[in-house]
Amino acid sequence: MSTREMSDERVTAAVRDAAAAPSMHNTQPWRFRYLRSEGAFQMRADFGRALPHADPDGRALHISCGAALFNLRVALAHEGLRPVTRLLPDPDDPALLAVVRPAGPGDGEGGGSGGDGEDGIGALHPAVHRRHTSRRPFTGAEIPQALRTALSDAALREGALLDFPGPRHLRWVLELVEEAEARNRADRGEAEDLAHWTRTGTAATAGADAVAGAGTAGDGIPEYAFGPRKFDGRAPVRDFAGTGHVAGRRSETFERQPQIALLSTVKDRPADWLRAGQAMERVLLLATGEGLVGSPATQPVEWSDLRWPLRDPVSGRGQVQMVLRLGYGPPGPGTPRRPPGEVLDIEP
């Protein structure tokens, strides 16, 4: 199949899959452009959706866009195409994060950075719209070692490292998470970010409608996705209610020994952030397909002096990009997504 034969409907469906990716505070900081003349997708950063306080350097924005990029690759691979991907192809245009050229089986193009259809990523497609962040308590059931190894291998295929800290390192990581959460509660900038990107009351109801395609509030975290307030436990779950009150919200006990994975890259540049986002989404889609639920935790990586000590004190390898909480438990609800018409341009 030639990529030039892609109909508007198929292009739109691929971008709808891409936009199902997680993003910090559900900001969805991406835009897509499909160039018919080139048979290629461009993914661009929407810097107007950056978080000025929690993410001043745009690291989380790039990770979010990397997750959407991976979903796009999965969608194209599911269609039998081979997504040839170039990261940051134009140094003079930092908003152009990636170009994806879907090659047919006989097109003979090189693989490019970041994967293609032949390593089986198309099989992850059923998980794209099933994967939802869960901010509810998980059970104490252990993730089998074979599955942990498979998740680490999935991250490695995208150029990232996924490590499950041992008991001593885990205690230290959880202490850093708690320190970050304490700082966030007292930080005015964090409160401003939450106020801008959380939806309560009628705004949350509109967000629920948007999940079904009927509403207009297509971004942010609605109150139905906050999850219960943490009464006890050490799970790294952000309280999106902040210091506010949500009527009828319960308090529950979370895991006292949460299962945590650290996602790292060797270097710490925008290209590495994009690789981290692709690795994160590959891990989360594989985890979803294997019956796990998960939630990315960004609190400690938002503070530069806390992010560095997250590294393994023995191996010291990598720059930690994300803390992932994984386990078995109830899935989270779907959160709103902007319709494709707001994030996609199709050009001649």
Secondary structure, 3 states (H helix, E strand, C coil): CCHHHCCHHHHHHHHHHHCCCCCHHHCCCEEEEEECCCCEEEEEECHHHCCCCCCCCCHHHHHHHHHHHHHHHHHHHHCCCEEEEEECCCCCCCCEEEEEEEECCCCCCCCECCCCHHHCHHHHHHHCCCCCECCCCCCCCCCCHHHHHHHHHHHHHCCCEEECCCHHHHHHHHHHHHHHHHHHHHCHHHHHHHHHHEECCHHHHHHHHHHCCCCCCCCCEEHHHCCCEEEECCCCCCCCCCCCCCCCCCEEECCCCCEEEEEEECCCCHHHHHHHHHHHHHHHHHHHHCCCEEEEECHHHHCHHHHHHHCCCCCCCCEEEEEEEEECCCCCCCCCCCCHHHHEEEEC
